[in-house]
Amino acid sequence: MLVALYGLSAMESRMKVALTIWNNRISPVFDVAQQALLLEVEQRVIQHQQVFDLPVDSAMNKLTFLISQNVDLLICGAISRSLQLAIEEHGIKVYPFCSGEVSELIECWQKDQLDQVSFAMPGCGKRRRMGQRTQGNGCWNSDNHCRRQIKHLGGNDA
């Protein structure tokens, strides 16, 4: 299911993935990020990569940039709900609330393991203490499609 939502479906073999970056890490907040790493991938193998400066005058201009680059997937840190919805309305899948070293996130995305707790931003439900019974995910995106929604009650949320 996660592959279809956030990675490659059976029909997608080529795609463009954008990661917001800052000091070799995922930029903490997409809305004010200044750079993006754009990956052109085929079957999750990087064919080309390039760093771009993002527009800094408005968050919506970042959306325009993603559209102009034909981005299929955005991997980012925190993002305002209105901007995430606008990006998704343009057919770009958003994998938000990530943190960590860019190279590690890319490697885990290639292995379809980006959902690991270690890449969740603080406050995301995957970081809840083991043993805590909850159905929430700790972020605004509490619908059934949130990639970090805790599926197993009883504390095994890792």
N, C-alpha and C positions, 0 to 999 in steps of 0.2 A: 504494500500500500504506500509506504513512504517513497519508494522509487517512483511510482506514478505521480505522486504529489510534488516531490521536490527534486527528483533526479531524472533519470532516463526512463521513459516508458519503452515498451517493445517497439514502438514506431520511431522513437527519437534516437538516432545514432550520432547526429552532429548537433551541437548546440554551443551557445555562448554563455559563459558564466561570469558574472561580475562579483567581485568581493571588495567591499570598502576597506581600505587599509590605512594604517597609521603606525609608523615605526615597526614594520614587519608583523604587525598584529592586526586583527580585525578592528576597525575604527569603532569606538564605543557607541556612537550615535550616528545613524545614517543621515539624518536631516542636516547635520553640520559637517559631514565628512568632506575632505578636500581631495582625496585620491581614490581611484578604483583600479584594481587589477582585473583586466579582462582576459579571460581564457577562451580560446577556441578549442573545443574538444571534439573528438570522435571516439565513440565507444569508451568514454571517460578517460581517454588518453589525450594529454595536452599536445596540440599541434602547434599552437602559437600563443604567446602571452605578451601583454603590453600594459604598462602603467599609464593611466590617463589622469589629468587634473579634472576634477569635477567642478561644475559651476558652483560658486559660493554665494551668489547673490540671492538665490531663492531655492527652497527645497523642490519646488515644482520644476525648476530648470534641470534638476538632477533627473527627474522623470523623463524629460525631453531628451536628455543625453542617453539614458538607457534605451529609449525607443530608437534613437538615431543609430545606435550601435547594434541593434537587433538582439538585445540581451534576452535570453530565455529564462535565466535563473539568477536571482540576486541573493547573495549570502551576506548578511550584515549584522551589526549589533542592534541596539534598540532603534526603533523607528516609530514615528507618530502613526497612530491608527489611520488617520485620514490619508496620509501619504502612502502607507502600505496598501490601502484599498484602491487608491488611484493607480498605483503601479500594477496591482493585480487585475484591475479593469482593462488594462492594456495587454493582458495576456502574459505578463511576466510573473513567474512563480517567485515567491519571496520566502526565504528561509531566515527568519529574524532571530534576534536575541542570542546571537553567537558571540563567543569571545575566544581569544587564544591566538597562538602563532598561526600566521597565514599558511605556511607550508604544511603544518599539521592538519589544519582544516581541509586543505585541498586533498591531502592524502586520504583522510577519512571520508571525504565526499566521494573520491574515486572508488573506495571500498564499500560505499553505501553505509558508512558507520558514523555519519555526522551527528547522529542523535545521542552521542555519548554525553553523559553527565558533565564531564570535564570541560565541554565546550559551551555549556549553558551559562548565560549571564547570571550574576547574583540576583536572587528574587524570582528566578524561574523555578517552577515546581519540581524539576528534576533534581534540584539541589536540596530538597527537603530532607530532613534527617530520616535515616532508615527507621522503620517501625512506626512512623507516623501515618495514621489512616486518613486519607484524604482523596477527594475526587477532583479537586481543583488543580490548577497548574501554576498558580502564583503570578500569572501575567494577565493582561487584559484579554488575551485571545483564549477564552475558555470554552470555545465550541469543540465539537468532536474531531475537528480537523487539525487542532493544534498538535504539532509533532511531539511536543513534550508533555502532553496530557498523560497523567499517570493512569495506566491501563490496569495495573495489578494492585489491588488493595492488599493491605496487610504488610506493607513495608518494603516489598521488593520492587523499588522504582528505579533501580540502576540499569 
